[in-house]
Amino acid sequence: MVTATFYFHIGLVAIFALFGLCDSFSSLILPSASGRHVGDSVIGNRCYQHQHQHRHRHRVAYGRHVYHRWPRRFSLSSLHMSAKSNTDASDAFDKVNTAIDVFISTLQTSLLDGSFESFTLTGPVAPRKGRKSNNTDADAESLRGKFKRISGRLILLQDKKQKRSAVTKKNGSTDDANVDPGRLCVQTTIKYFLATDIVKNWEVGKRLDSDQTEVEEGLRQIFLTAMGDGTDGPLSEWGAQNSSDDLGIRDGSLDTSGGVYKLRLHPSQTASFQLSKKKPPSDELNRLPQLTHDRVKNVELPPSSKFFQKLGVSNADGKPLAGMSSKLRQCQKFVEIVGSLVDNGITPSRIRVIDMGCGRGYLTFSLHSYLSNKFGLMQDNNMIGVETQGIDRRPKLINEVNGIARDLGGEFATLNFVEGSIECAPNNLFENDRITDSESTLDILIALHACDTATDDALWFAIARNVDIIVTAPCCQHELRPQIDKHAAANPDQPLSNILRHAIYRERATETVTDAMRAILLEIAGYETNVFEFVGGEHTAKNVMITATKIKFRKTKGWLQVRRQRLIDLAELYGIKYQRLAMLMEESISMGEEEVLKSVTKRHRSGMAPL
């Protein structure tokens, strides 16, 4: 009995001693059965609550960097380490803390010495739609509300009221004393998964009560939120990021004038922050960041171009005149589209452009200027000749735009406008001298907003002459409307009857079917076609564009058969018996498939009627 009592007391002493030793490991995070962590650093679901409320009291100075004891909300197991002991796991976590602290401190230093350019933080990798990949962190729904990408840049914020109230002197200058100098801020854009983006403006150099700058406090709140402890941080409308035991930020970068720094926090890698790439020293003026809130767009044509001013689109400062903003955007977008089509082809030694239905020539001048400047000099300093001709029926307008071209001179010396109609265009245009032994010619035809069947006449003009690139924006597609109306009335039980019984849908169907038939006919003629929205609907209601590029391979009977059958099926569905471009190309849209194949041998070798 005495022996049993003795061993019982010895056991109690050992148990109490064991609990006493556990206090020395209280700084480690050990996941409990309920998913919570035990230790002095975590009580229930609260992580370092005393540090969250008084973070400025728990900063540790080491060298020039200031380190914080970050909360260990996420499990060390999420680091995917090969650690065999809790000590190794704790060391890995300390590396994460150190990397974050050095990142924030280095960023703050770059702001003070003026070398800061931008920073970026990235969150987990989302799965791509329709693809299975092992390089993802979770499904899309589980990432809702988590950080996707965080980026920051310098901007200068000014009070608009003070800026507008600046006193203007007689010579046009402003009184500097009344102009708001503005506040230099780091504009931080925070993008979430499946949530609304937000923007924060942190003033550079502004100190808070916690003896930190606004930038430092903002960045720390982001990292705390990513760890699941940022109750005061930038949360999305979905609330706290409390889904997984994982750090919500994986990588980051800091761009300065001296180099690029990389922050690595991915679970499969060792946490680090180090210089990744050095930058050569540059002039002070060249490395100054753009501080205006609205960035200047890189456009193909300078808005202050002389021809824009002559046409009444913009002023000398490049600002669009009243009511001309949409026209300026159309010109910029148009040359961008045509430029991409030209770049995909061979490098020519001569470019010829015809604009059918040019009107006042806004797009004609724009494209001629763009092509002349882009292809003005080739290798060996050989000039590329750019010749452009616009066609329109209004004589007074033709004289006016010809006068503008002559006044501009220079590159516009080869721009000419002639009076005429599309259906009666001179046959000597695009003569058959396009390719010789010494040069290659690239021919482009554009026809924007040519009304109704005038678009078909322009397309046939290009097809018959094997023009390389066709760009058209159809307008006023009325030809098929009577046929669709008749078909809808005579067939009330057809599959589309519930759509075509409404006049508004018959109008829209007329536009869609007309352009779809034109696209198929262009393919039959040997072109690769693309139909898309030219510009936004707020600029013009007629914003559908058809582009066609000549295909160099020979068409087979099977290839033609498939497209001719598509054309017949589409026409039959809407009751279409005739269409102008199909008539010009002698492509039947009502006969059967066998009859179409028989008629191929009777056609011209190019697949269309001869001129």
Secondary structure, 3 states (H helix, E strand, C coil): CHHHHHHHHHHHHHHHHHHHHHHHHCCCCEECCCCCEECCCEECCEECHHHHHCHHHHEEEECCEEEECCCCCCCHHHHCCCCCCHHHHHHHHHHHHHHHHHHHHHHHHHHHHCCEEEEEEECCCCCCCCCCCCCCCCCCHHHCCCEEEEEEEEEEECCHHHHHCCCECCCCCECHHHCCCCEEEEEEEEEECCCCCEEEEEECCCECCCCCEHHHHHHHHHHHHHCCCCCCCCCECCECCCCCCCCCCCEEEEEECCEEEEEECCCCCCCEEEEEEECCCCCCCCCCCCCCCCCCCCCCCCCCCHHHHHCCCECCCCCECCCCHHHHHHHHHHHHHHHHHHHCCCCCCEEEEEEECCCCCHHHHHHHHHHHHHCCECHHHCECEEEEEEEECCHHHHHHHHHHHHHHCHHHHHEEEEECCCCCCCCCCCCCCCECCCCEEEEEEEEEEEECCHHHHHHHHHHHCCCCEEEEEEECCCCCHHHHHHHHHHCCCCCCHHHHCCHHHHHHHHHHHHHHHHHHHHHHCCEEEEEEECCCCCCCCCCEEEEEEECCCCCCHHHHHHHHHHHHHHHHHHCCCCCHHHHHCCCCCCCCHHHHHHHHCCCCCCCCCCC
